[in-house]
Amino acid sequence: MTAPPHTPPALPVLACGEIRTCVLPSLNPLDARAATQLLRLRPDERVLVSERPNLYVRSPQTLTGVDCRMPTSNGAKVRVVGTVAGRAALTEGRILQSSAYVRALARGPERRRPWGHYLIQPGVLEPLGRLPEREAAQGVLAGACPGSGELDLGLIADGILTSLLRHPLLDQKAPLKSRHTRLRWAARQTEPEDQGPAIEEFTLAEDDLRTVRLRVPADTDPAAVAALCEDLALHDWLLTTVVRLLDGRLGPAEGPDALTALRPAVEHLMHLWMPAARGDHALRGLWDVLERNPGFTRQWDNLVQRIRDRLALLNALPRQPIGP
């Protein structure tokens, strides 16, 4: 009797995620001990603490089970089952991020398997049938339609962030005015002729949304891609917040009151600029692409100089008399 042909296991063809970034609602930054207490999302796993080159604290990974449709750009109805990985991080006790990400297999069985099968593959989604990777990547970047029952990684990231913002450690007194930003990312495998990982597109959309489309080698850990995108989201948030401070959207841009509005940027934000301080060495070169276009650090240096020039000018102004 002839044995049935061996079917090789399905490989991941798509990694994707969504990130939330905001200032921690605490008048004083959290030290390593307090940050560890804040980010202890699981009592059975340790919190990662790194003090060089800056203080960075990251929660253990959490898992959320999902059984839903995958968003696709062409409307294809693809059911996926598995778990979504989630985590949170705090930089210099000041900037809080939450992140949810997965990797999706190229194909799966036609019928759903028992939950035990999915639980032993953390952060992996298995389609029922074949996954149209290009359309799925486009669908993730476009976002799930409200009420559609599609995979919504932003909802999971929001849930992590909301629970942390309610922590009793926080006094709800943010040191500066700012807004939350969202970053969605999707990474497909590189083609055989490609030289290595690449950022194909970085887009600033409306409503504080950014999207990133990448190509990475097949053996790239999705957690490493998530770390790269978290770093990108952090520095994009810094740029966005400082631009708004300078143009007056978060406070007065002119006159003596502008001194009070700009001072938080100097005290709490300017020392945080440190692209590619951590992460997978194989992916750090992608920052070079962003430095060339749109030129993140070039724009940051320009903003820092504008702040210094404006503060110097404001300090030189004669003080206004108080009272009649």
C-alpha positions in Angstrom: 0.0 0.0 0.0 1.4 3.4 -1.0 1.8 5.9 1.8 0.1 9.3 1.2 2.4 12.0 0.1 3.9 14.1 2.9 2.5 17.6 3.1 5.1 20.1 4.3 4.0 22.3 7.2 2.6 25.7 6.2 5.0 28.6 6.7 4.2 32.2 7.9 3.9 34.5 5.0 2.6 37.7 6.7 3.3 39.4 10.0 1.2 42.4 11.1 0.5 44.5 14.1 -0.8 47.8 15.5 0.8 50.1 18.1 -0.6 52.9 20.4 1.7 55.6 21.7 1.0 58.3 24.3 2.6 60.2 27.2 2.2 58.6 30.6 -0.4 60.4 32.7 2.0 61.0 35.6 3.5 64.2 36.7 6.8 62.5 37.5 8.4 59.8 35.4 8.3 56.3 36.8 11.6 54.8 37.9 12.5 51.2 37.0 10.8 49.7 40.0 7.5 51.5 39.5 7.6 50.8 35.8 8.1 47.1 36.5 5.0 47.2 38.8 3.0 49.0 36.1 3.9 46.6 33.3 3.5 43.3 35.2 0.7 42.1 32.9 1.3 38.5 33.8 2.4 37.4 37.3 4.1 34.3 36.0 6.5 36.1 33.6 9.2 38.7 34.4 9.3 42.2 33.2 12.2 43.2 31.0 14.3 46.2 32.2 17.1 47.8 30.2 18.9 50.8 31.5 21.3 51.5 28.6 21.4 53.6 26.6 18.1 54.8 28.2 15.6 53.3 30.6 13.3 50.9 28.7 10.9 48.6 30.5 8.8 46.0 28.6 5.9 43.8 29.8 5.8 40.0 29.3 3.8 38.8 26.3 0.1 38.3 26.6 -2.1 36.2 24.3 -5.6 36.8 23.1 -7.5 34.1 21.3 -9.3 35.0 18.1 -11.6 33.2 15.7 -12.7 35.8 13.0 -12.4 36.9 9.5 -9.2 38.4 8.1 -9.6 41.9 6.7 -8.8 41.7 2.9 -8.7 44.4 0.3 -10.7 42.4 -2.2 -13.4 41.3 0.2 -12.3 37.7 0.2 -13.8 35.9 3.2 -11.0 34.1 5.0 -11.5 32.8 8.5 -8.5 32.7 10.8 -8.0 31.1 14.2 -5.2 31.5 16.7 -3.7 33.9 19.2 -2.6 37.5 19.1 0.5 38.5 21.0 0.3 41.7 23.0 2.8 43.7 25.1 3.5 47.2 26.5 6.6 49.2 26.9 7.6 52.4 28.8 10.6 54.5 27.7 12.4 56.7 30.2 9.4 56.4 32.5 7.5 58.8 30.3 6.3 57.4 26.9 3.9 54.5 27.1 3.2 52.1 24.2 1.0 49.1 23.7 1.3 46.7 20.8 -0.6 43.7 19.3 0.9 41.6 16.5 0.6 38.2 14.8 2.1 36.1 12.0 -0.3 34.4 9.6 0.4 31.0 7.9 0.1 30.6 4.2 -2.6 27.9 4.5 -4.4 25.7 7.0 -7.0 22.9 7.2 -10.5 23.3 5.9 -11.9 22.8 9.4 -11.2 24.4 12.7 -9.0 22.5 15.1 -9.3 22.2 18.9 -8.0 25.2 20.8 -5.1 23.2 22.2 -3.6 23.2 18.7 -3.6 27.0 18.5 -2.4 27.6 22.1 0.9 25.8 21.5 1.6 28.3 18.6 1.6 31.7 20.4 1.1 34.7 18.2 0.2 32.6 15.1 -3.0 32.7 13.0 -4.0 29.7 10.9 -6.4 30.3 8.0 -9.1 27.8 7.1 -7.9 27.2 3.6 -5.4 29.5 1.8 -4.5 33.0 2.9 -4.3 35.7 0.1 -1.2 37.4 1.6 -1.1 40.5 -0.5 -4.8 41.3 -0.1 -4.6 40.4 3.7 -1.7 42.8 4.1 -3.6 45.6 2.4 -6.7 44.8 4.4 -4.8 45.0 7.7 -3.3 48.4 6.8 -6.7 49.7 5.8 -8.2 48.5 9.1 -11.1 46.4 10.1 -14.5 47.6 9.2 -16.6 48.5 12.2 -19.0 45.7 13.1 -17.7 43.4 10.4 -16.3 40.8 12.8 -12.8 41.1 11.2 -9.5 40.9 13.0 -8.9 44.2 14.8 -5.4 44.3 16.2 -6.0 48.0 17.2 -8.8 46.9 19.5 -6.5 44.5 21.4 -3.7 47.2 21.6 -6.3 49.7 22.9 -7.4 47.2 25.6 -3.9 46.8 26.9 -3.3 50.6 26.9 -6.7 51.4 28.6 -6.0 48.9 31.4 -2.5 50.5 32.0 -3.8 54.1 32.0 -6.2 53.2 34.8 -3.4 51.8 37.0 -3.5 53.2 40.6 0.2 54.1 40.3 -0.7 57.0 37.9 -1.8 60.4 39.3 -3.4 61.3 35.9 -1.4 64.5 35.7 0.4 64.4 32.3 3.4 66.8 32.2 2.4 68.2 28.7 -0.5 68.2 26.3 -0.4 65.6 23.6 -2.5 63.2 21.6 -2.3 59.4 21.1 -1.0 58.1 17.8 -1.6 54.8 16.0 0.7 52.9 13.8 -0.3 49.9 11.7 2.3 47.7 10.0 2.3 44.7 7.7 5.4 42.7 6.7 5.4 40.2 3.8 8.3 37.9 2.9 11.1 39.2 0.7 11.3 37.9 -2.9 14.3 35.6 -3.8 15.9 38.4 -5.8 15.6 40.9 -2.9 18.8 42.0 -1.1 17.3 42.1 2.4 14.6 43.7 4.5 13.0 46.9 3.2 10.4 49.5 4.1 8.3 49.8 1.0 6.0 52.5 2.2 5.5 54.8 5.2 2.3 56.8 5.2 1.0 59.6 7.5 -2.8 59.3 7.3 -5.5 61.4 9.0 -6.6 61.0 12.6 -3.0 60.4 13.9 -2.8 57.1 12.0 0.5 55.9 10.3 0.9 52.8 8.2 4.1 50.9 7.4 4.5 48.3 4.6 7.6 46.2 4.9 9.4 43.2 3.3 11.5 40.9 5.6 13.2 37.6 5.2 11.2 34.5 5.9 13.1 33.6 9.1 12.6 37.0 10.7 11.1 36.9 14.1 7.8 38.9 14.1 8.6 40.1 17.6 11.7 41.8 16.1 9.6 43.5 13.4 7.2 44.6 16.1 10.1 46.1 18.0 11.3 48.0 15.0 7.8 49.4 14.4 7.4 50.3 18.1 10.7 52.3 17.8 9.4 54.0 14.7 6.0 54.8 16.4 7.9 56.2 19.4 10.0 58.6 17.3 7.0 59.5 15.1 5.1 60.4 18.2 7.9 62.6 19.4 8.0 64.5 16.1 4.3 64.9 15.9 4.0 66.2 19.5 6.9 68.7 19.2 5.5 70.0 15.8 2.2 70.6 17.5 3.8 72.4 20.4 5.7 74.7 18.1 2.8 75.6 15.9 0.5 76.3 18.8 -2.0 73.4 18.5 -1.1 72.3 22.0 -0.7 75.7 23.5 0.2 79.3 22.7 3.0 79.7 20.1 3.8 83.3 20.7 4.2 85.7 23.7 5.3 85.0 27.3 2.8 82.1 27.7 4.7 80.2 24.9 7.6 79.8 27.3 5.4 77.7 29.6 4.0 75.7 26.7 7.5 74.9 25.3 9.3 74.1 28.5 7.8 70.6 28.8 9.3 69.6 25.5 12.7 70.5 26.7 12.3 68.9 30.1 10.6 65.7 29.0 11.0 65.0 25.3 14.2 66.3 23.8 16.5 63.7 25.4 14.4 60.8 24.2 15.5 60.9 20.6 17.5 57.8 20.1 16.5 55.8 16.9 17.6 52.2 16.6 18.9 52.1 20.2 17.6 48.6 20.5 16.3 45.8 18.3 17.4 43.2 15.8 20.7 44.1 14.1 19.5 42.7 10.8 16.6 45.3 10.8 18.4 48.3 12.1 19.5 49.2 8.6 15.9 50.1 7.8 16.3 53.2 9.9 18.8 54.4 7.3 15.9 54.4 4.8 13.8 56.6 7.0 16.8 58.9 7.7 17.1 59.5 3.9 13.4 59.9 3.3 11.5 61.5 5.0 14.6 62.3 7.1 13.4 61.7 10.7 16.5 62.9 12.5 17.0 65.9 10.1 13.5 67.0 11.0 14.1 66.5 14.7 17.3 68.5 14.7 15.5 71.3 13.0 12.7 71.2 15.5 15.1 71.2 18.5 16.9 74.2 17.0 13.6 76.0 16.6 12.7 75.4 20.2 16.1 76.7 21.4 15.8 79.8 19.2 12.3 80.5 20.4 13.2 80.0 24.1 16.2 82.3 23.7 14.0 85.0 22.1 11.3 84.6 24.7 13.8 84.8 27.6 15.1 88.0 26.0 11.7 89.7 26.0 11.0 92.2 28.8 8.8 90.8 31.6 5.2 91.9 31.6 4.1 93.8 34.7 1.7 92.0 36.9 -1.5 93.8 38.0 -2.9 97.2 37.0 
